Amino acid sequence: MRFTIVIVVFTLFWIMLISRIYEISIQSNEAYEALAQINVERKYYIKPVRGEILDRHHKLLAVNDIGFSIKLAPHLNGKNSDNLEKTIDIIVKEFPDLNKTKLLNTYNKKNSAYNHRFIPIVDFISYDHMIGAYPKLTINKFLKIESETKRQYPSGSMATHIVGYVGRSNKDDNEKDEVVARVGVVGRTGLEQQYNDVLQGKLGYRLVKVSATNKEVAQIEKKEPLEDQNLILTIDLDLQQKINELFVGQSGVAVVMHVNGDILAAVSYPSYDPNLFVGGISSKDWKALIDDFNHPFTNKIVSGVYPPGSTIKMGMALAFDRSGRSSLDQSEYCKGYITIGKNKHKFRCWSKYGHGTVDLRKAIRESCDVYFYSKSLQAGIGAMSEGLNLLGLGVKTGVDLPGEKAGVIPNKEWKMKRYKQSWYRGETVIASIGQGYDLVTPLQMARYTAFLATKKLPTPHFAHQIAEKIVEPTYQTFEVNNHHLDTIRLGMYDVCNTPRGTATATMSRLPIVVAGKTGTSQVVSIPQGEKRRMLESQLDYYSRSHAWLTTYAPFKDPKYVVTVLVEHGGHGGSTAGPIAAEIYKWMAKHGYFDEALDEKK
């Protein structure tokens, strides 16, 4: 029995031993071959140069500054700590602005027994600063100096909310994208973020043989990176700069767009310098940005939402007509107010004396509130909401910028979902003049104005050419009553060109004929956190209404839309009007209206 047990144990042992030998020598052969291959081959990635961003005239908006990075050999701590200290002392001697302690911490954090590659400790030193030190540093066997680029924004704050900026990548960014992980930067906002995959290019590599001491012996293969994937925009940087100058001392938004959706300029003011973010913004600069009551960090072009005020009235008229329950051919009588409900609550027109008998054209020209109050009660909030959404209000435009907001064009279902409350007739009345819950973005307003001018709803875009691909304009089209649309256009003409027009004072003396609509939108509330920090004089200012003016020109053959919003500016004609007028003058002077300059003669 004992002999049998010994034989069984002996047999099982040899079976296990032979199985393990088979597994190591036969089954795991490929794995060990691959491991051996790693020991003799190294793959060094070649970082692509990030593509540039240029305006329509090829002026640079985002470019790469050429410089160098500094890397140290691994395993210099421990027994080799003297070499580490001496090497870093050499670096700090050449570049006194660098902090020795920080460089040591960076090295120690990245160094390990398993790492055999040089460790980056200085991300970027400009060419001018490095050129004198380069010969001294390159003779040190523990140092490696490599060419590097750093993102720069030559236009500073002129187009920040369009172009955006790049920042250092984090762990999540690196896990999502191998190129980002190797390059170490990623687009954080604006077009830098929107087109990051294109701009960053693709990695190249060198596959080399190395000795046991990690010395390169031969190059096996090389693949060049896909780089310099440039982005050419529809933006005119000179016009962009002009508009920034016009907004000094105020805050707000201006959008200049071709009726096909090409955006020539889009300013969210005040702005900030994106170069602050390239290497990591200081806490002091960040605090100054987020504490500013004018919100320079907010991209008001696509994510600022405002009550549209009377600028919504043209679209509202088309929504009334589309409902089939409210005739635009029928005039309304304005005595300065209407009353609704059992308690006869008064909803007043802006003119306390009233406008008398008002047809559609007069309602647009003189911005009669009572006309729209009366029509809204006939059409109902459902038809109003549906019609305005169709015209691009309260829905995203599809622009090629991240962070776009849809805004709100309310209806009964929206209010019930949002507030768990029923809808009231009085809310229909105030919605008809762009107040209450109504919220739109300035870009939505520009797009909607393009439809009024051309009967085409374009998709706004900033990119003209993405690498080698040209961006073609796209539109949505749908039927509206041409007779009523023409009447609305005549009303918009009157706004800018006739004695009773609300923007005539600033818009009637231009070299081209402009049509448009003013609007005044009430500030509903100030955030409590800001309210607590405001002085009484600031509270008074930030409670003032916003001023709108949205326009198109030339009137007979529309080419461009100019939409201006001055925050807390009061009346659109008197505050937004001068800015829009100066934009048109500049455009006429620079050839945008050459074919139409004789229209007024």
Secondary structure, DSSP 8 states (H G I E B T S, - for coil): -HHHHHHHHHHHHHHHHHHHHHIIIIITHHHHHHHHHHHHEEEEEE------EE-TT--EEEEEEEEEEEEE-S--SGGGHHHHHHHHHHHHHH-TTS-HHHHHHHHHHH--TT--S-EEEEEEEEHHHHTTTHHHHHT-TTEEEEEEEEEE-TTGGGGHHHH--EEE--HHHHHH-HHHHHH-EEE-SHHHHHTHHHHT-B-EEEEEEE-TTS-EEEEEEEE--B----EEES--HHHHHHHHHHTTTS-EEEEEEETTSBEEEEEEES---THHHHT---HHHHHHHHH-TT-TTS-HHHH--B--GGGGHHHHHHHHHHHTSS-TTS-EEESSEEEETTTTEEEE-SSTT--EEE-HHHHHHTT-HHHHHHHHHHH-HHHHHHHHHHTTTTS----SSTT----B---HHHHHHHHS----HHHHHHHTTT-TT-BB-HHHHHHHHHHHHHS-EE--BSEEEETTEE----EE-----HHHHHHHHHHHHHHHHSTT-TTHHHHTTSSS--EEEEEEE------HHHHTT--HHHHHHHTS-EEEEEEEESSSS--EEEEEEETT---IIIIIHHHHHHHHHHHHHTTTTGGGTTTT-
